[in-house]
Amino acid sequence: MTSPALVLVGPPASGKTTVGTAVATARDLPFRDTDRDVEVETGSSIADLFVQHGEPHFRALEERAVARALAEHDGVLALGGGAVTSAATRELLVAYGRAGGTVVWLDVDVASAARRVGLSRDRPLLAVNPRAMLRTMLEQRAPLYAEVATHPVATAGRSTEEVVAEVLEVLTPEGAR
């Protein structure tokens, strides 16, 4: 079975895309983002999907996109921040980790995430009071990220280069390909 060299999970603004593309470049691997997969499949932005069809519809699309990417992709895979809210997705990630896969949780504090998000309209769950929503989201999802992660990596107060270096260190030789 083909599986990713690395899966990145974490809340919005934790750096999954930035870190993921840097790790992929460093290891000469392809990068894939399941949010982007959903956008390509539907021809709509994540924000538009939330507004037009609601969060449950988006989460169902996301769950399928994650399952497909875990089965098909052999590079670095970044999941949307809420992907871990799906029990089915968590089961897949835990099984992937038990089989020797690397799931890195990019853990970010509220202040850092709020600075990175700013007033982004591309993040529908953070549209009204981003700081309060981020705090709630981080508190609710932290146990879910911890459940699936094989390696937590703190990002607060660290440069992208420092985070990327730590993620590269935790990759197994099999993951280095």
Disulfide bonds with the S-S distance in Angstrom:
none
